[in-house]
């Protein structure tokens, strides 16, 4: 694994011009998921400036030079995304809320969640150089910092079928889809941070 640092786009914009940051973001390539690549190239700066989400870039500290910083990967987070859980089974609602209702109709139909909007590793780097577990450790660290300040119970992500088993393997649980092509998965924050809170 290579040495790296993590920085939000907002922080980078305080240290460099918008054109320099845009040039850095354009280094990112992801042949297997053009949506992940396209978001970083076209929308990340707009969403950052509009406070819709925060995008964090993972920078290669070992190979960086005075002239160039190398982008290894990135992830995008948003807080308090309201998710419709009206079609979720009573068992999954019990998991989400952490308690069992005698009457399943008493569960709320919406809940808030931290949204992992995008996750990607630059094609230039292998999973040995930047493991997915390292990216998720950084995601969880930032969510934890927010959780301490504001609370929160769930983490939500959506993915295509080819990534479903990976996310289940790292602890996410499927919930009912809203008839979209993406799978919706959740993870409770108390599963991740039980000893810290």
N, C-alpha and C positions, 0 to 999 in steps of 0.2 A: 504494500500500500504506500502511496506517495504522501508526502506532507502536504497539507492543504490548509486553507483558511476559508471562513464563511463570512459573507458580507451581504447586507441587503442592498438592493438597487438604490434605495434612498440614501444610504450611507455613501455609496459610490458616487452619487450625483453631488455630494458635498465635497468630494475630493477630485472630481474630474468633470469635464464638460459633458453635455448630453451626447454630443457626437462621439466622444471617446467611449462612453458607456455603450452606446449603440454599436460601435465597432466591436467591443468586447462581446456583446451578446450575439453578434453575427458569427462568432467563431463556433457556436454550438451547432452540431449536426446530429440528427437522429433519423437514420434511414428507416428504422422499424416503426417509427411513429411520427409522421409529419405534423400531426396536431401539436405534439409537444414542442417540436422545433418551431412551428409557426407561431405558437403563443409567445415564445421568448423573443422572436424576431419582430412581431407585429403588435402585440398587445401588452406585454409586461410593463413597459414604460408608461403606457396610458393608464393601466390599472393602478400602478404605483402612484402616479400623480393624482389620480382621482380617489385615492384611499379605498379602493375596492378590495385590494389584496396587497400582500407583501411578497416579493420574489427575492429569494436568497440564492446567490451564486456561490459555487464551490470553486475556489481558485487554487491552481497548482503552485505551491510555494517552492518546490524543488527545481522546477524548470523555468521559473519566471526570470525574466531579465529586466534590466532597467528600461528597455524599450517596449517590452510586451509582457502582459499578464495573460496566463492561459486559463481558459474556462474549462473545468472538468465536468461540471454538472450544475443542476439547479433544482429548486423546488419552490412552489408557490403556496402560500397559506392565506386563509381568510377566516375571520372569527364570526361566531354567531350566525352562521348560516341556518336559516329555518328550514327544517326538512319535514315533509309530509309523511307521517307514519300511519295514516289512517288505514292503509291496506296491509299493514304489517301484522303478522300473526300474534295472538296473545302471548305466546312463549317468547317471541322476540321483544314484545313490548315490556314484558317482565324483565328481560335482560337489559333493555335500554334504561328503564326507570329504576331498576334495582329493588323492586318490590312487586308483590303479587296483589292484584285487585280481585275481590270476590266476583265482581261484575266487570268483564273486560271492556264494557262500554264506558266505564269511568276513566279509562286512560285518556290522556290528552292525545289529540291527533297531530300535533306539531311539537317539535322539540328543537333546541338549538344545538349546533355542533361546530367544532373547528373543521374547516374544509381543507383537505390537502388537494389543491386544485390541479397541480402539475408536479411531476417528478421525472427527472431525466438525467441520464449520463451521456456525455459527449461521446460520439462514436470513436473518437481518437483514443479513448481510454478503455481498458478492459475492466471486468468485474474484480480482478485482482488488484488493479491500481486504485479503483474506487468502488468498493463493495456496496451493494444496496443497503446492507445493514448499517454502514457508516452514514449514508444519506439519511436513513430513518432515525438514527441516533441524533443527528442534527435537527431533524424535524421535531422529534420528541422534546429535545432541549428547549426549543423556542416555544412550543406549545406549553411546556411546563412553566416557563417564565410567565406566560400569559395567564395560565391557570391559577398560579399563586395570587395574582392581582385581581382576577375577575371571576374565578370559578369556571366551571364547565364540566360536562359529564361525558360527551361523546366526541369522537374523531370520525369524520366521514371522508371516504374517497370513492371515486367512481373509476371503473376500468373496463377495458375490453376483455373478451373471453380469454385471450392468450396470457393475461396477467393474473387471472382469478386465483389460480392455485398458489402462485407466489404470495399474494397478499393474505390468503388464508393461512399459509404456512407461517407467516410472521405475526399471526394473531388476530387478523381481521375476520369478521363474521358477515356473511351475506344477509342482506335483508331484501324484501321484495323490490323488484324493479318497477319503475313507472312506465312500463312498456317502451323503454328506450333501448338502444343498442348497448348501453353501458350497464355494467353490474354495479350495484350500490353495496358498499361494505362499511361496517362500523367497527369501532373499537372503543371500549370504555376507558376513560382516563384513569379510573381507580385501578385498573389492571396493570397499568404502566407505572404509576407513581404512588402506589399504596404506602410504601415506607417513607416517602418524602413528605407526604401531606399530613 
